[in-house]
Amino acid sequence: MSLVFEHVTLGQRVLFGSGKAAEHLAAEVSRLGARRVMVIASEFEGAIADIVCAGISPVLRWHDVVMHVPVEKAEAARAAAAEDDIDLLVCVGGGSTTGLAKAVALTTGIPIVAVPTTYAGSEATNVWGLTEAARKTTGVDDKVLPVSVVYDAGLTLSLPVDMSTASGLNGMAHCIDSLWGPRADPINAALAAEGIRALNAGLPAIKADPQGLEGREQALYGAYLSAVAFASAGSGMHHKICHVLGGTFNLPHAQTHATVLPYVLAFNAPAAPEAEARAGAAFGTSGALDGLQALRETLDAPRALADYGFTDANIAEAVEIALPTIPASNPRRVTVGNLTALLAAATAGEDPKALADI
């Protein structure tokens, strides 16, 4: 059977090197000819931002960063950028920080240089998300794709092991969702498989040696690949569910992805044997779910949505909101009944293998 597909590769400059963030950022600011830089970093990331920005002179520092990017926070940052005539956004932090920079870029067109400190992967996608009235809206726009990404594994050393685990499994979710996303293709699959391999190697190394750079470099590399694959393949069933759980119920982003992933994988795998086999091979196991669960066991990964405040009473509303957004191209037909069963299992932290038969 001949290959027929259409693939879009997003244009972005990537500078990767431990201990080189300040040097690389200064070079990018100079290359882009930026004169009025706005640095977005939460109060928590302020000290890291100081190190990263040692070679530049920002005209504005912005700290008001909130998970899931509430619209009112986006509007405030946009107004500040306009008032100070900003010509470049530099975001230093995780997915929430990058998300706020994207929200500013979405309406202003100001370019972004992203400096990630987690394994979220948002820095390598053209996907934006905003939350208003307990509903998270996402979209795709090339204006929000950072023009450059500065990766420095040294900046992730302050990220605790449990958050590294959750953030890295969020990256793993990008990989697996990319294998059956609405625009899945062989190039996405190749990137996703290498991302799975790198994250599967890097995350246990972080747990074994939290201050070692080798594991964190592998995790950052894997997170980048996962995001590139995801940006091309599009948002699949897993991400549609997690966007509802985060936007409507305010569940923590990375932990939610880490918890839900094995349930979606168990649900879809029987209907997507080629994707499942590719993921299994990347894990080095006979089955993808076996590989993922072995990794999760090693990492002591998040296990139940109930641990983050989600309850059985929330399931019906989550199903009602999520079901219409799940792509028709999902390998397995999704119904009210089986999506309810999936969320019930994830809420309680039950064995996901049972979902193969529902």
ABEGO torsion letter per residue (X at the ends): XBBBBBBBBBBBBBBBEBGAAAAAAAAAAAAAGBABBBBBBBAAAAAAAAAAAAABBBABBBABBBBGGBAAAAAAAAAAAAAAGBABBBBBEBAAAAAAAAAAAAAAGBBBBBBBABAAGAAABABBBBBBGGBBBBBBBAAABBABBBBBAAAAAABBAAAAAAAAAAAAAAAAAAAABAABBAAAAAAAAAAAAAAAAAAAAAAABAABAAAAAAAAAAAAAAAAAAAAAEBBAAAAAAAAAAAAAGBBAAAAAAAAAAAAAAAAAAABAAAAAAAAAAAGBABAAAAAAAAAAAAGBBABAAAAGBBAAAAAAAAAAAAAABBAABABBBBAAAAAAAAAAAAAGBBAAAAAAX
